[in-house]
C-alpha cells in the first residue's frame, strides 16, 4: 500500500501518523509499503526542485516513517515524487529537445532532479529500504533515455537496493530504458472491462526484458463512475463503495491469472485517516473502512497463504 501521500512537513511523525500505518498493516495484511511524498517545482517549465523546503517532509520524517514501517515488519519502497506547485500534472514537465539560448533546458532540470533523487537514495541506503523509485509518471521526460541512464548510474553509486521507475498507465511499452532498472513498474489505472487487454500488452514488455513487474500505483476512488475512469481524481459523482469494489475485484481477478504480476502498491492510505464513521461519505482513493478494504485484505491474505505454502 502507498503511505504518506499529501503528508506535509510536520505530519509524518507522532501518534496520528504512527497509528495510520499500524492500521494499514492490521486491516489490509500488507507486506510492503511505498513511502511516498512530493517535492515541488514552481511550474512545468521550472528547472529547480525545492526538495529541502516546506511543505516537503523533512529527512528526519522520512527516516522515521521508514523506521516505523520496519518495526511493523514491512518492506519499503521509498518513492520521492516531483509535483508542480501551480497544479500542473508532473507528466507535462517538458523542455525543448534542442537547447535554445535563454530558454530552460532538460540538462538544467535533470541536474536538480538528480540531486533530489540521489539525496533520497542515500536515505534509502541508510535506512535499509529494499527498493527505490527514481521517478513517477514523468511521461514527457521518458524519451530522455540517456539522461535517465545517467541518473541511474549516480543513484547506484550510493544505493545498493532495487531500483524501479513508475511509468504512467499505457506507457509500459513505450519506455526504451527498462534495462537500466531492476523492476518494471507502472500505474495500473485501467478501466473495468479492459484489464485483460492491457495485461496482454504489458506481458509482452515483461517477457522481452525478463524482469520483475509490479503496479507501483493502482486504485479507484469510491464514487459513481470511477471504475470506468479510475485515474480521474476530479470526476464528479456521488459516493459509491460499490464502484470502488468492482474495480478491485476485476483487477485482482485479472492479475491473479498472470503470475508475472508481482504485486501492488495500491493508492493510497492517508497519514491522517478520516473517522471510520465517515467512510461512506468519502469519495477519494482510500479504502479505509470501505467495502473495498475487505476485498484488498482477502486478496493479500490469500497471496500470503500461497507464499507460505510454497
Secondary structure, DSSP 4 states (H G I P E B T S, - for coil): -EE-TTPPTT-SSSHHHHHHHHHHHHHH--SEEEEEEEEEESSTT-----TTSTTSPPHHHHHHHHHHHHHTT-EEEEEEEEEETTS--GGG----SS--TTS--HHHHHHHHHHHHHHHHHHHHHHT-SEEEEEES-GGGTT-HHHHHHHHHHHHTT--SEEEEEEPTT-TTT-S-GGGSSEEEEE----TT-HHHHHHHHHHHHHHHT-EEEEEE----SBTTGGGSTT-TT----B-HHHHHHHHHHHHHHHHT-TTEEEE--S-B-SSPPPGGGGGG--SS--TTSHHHHHHHHHHHHHHHHHHH-
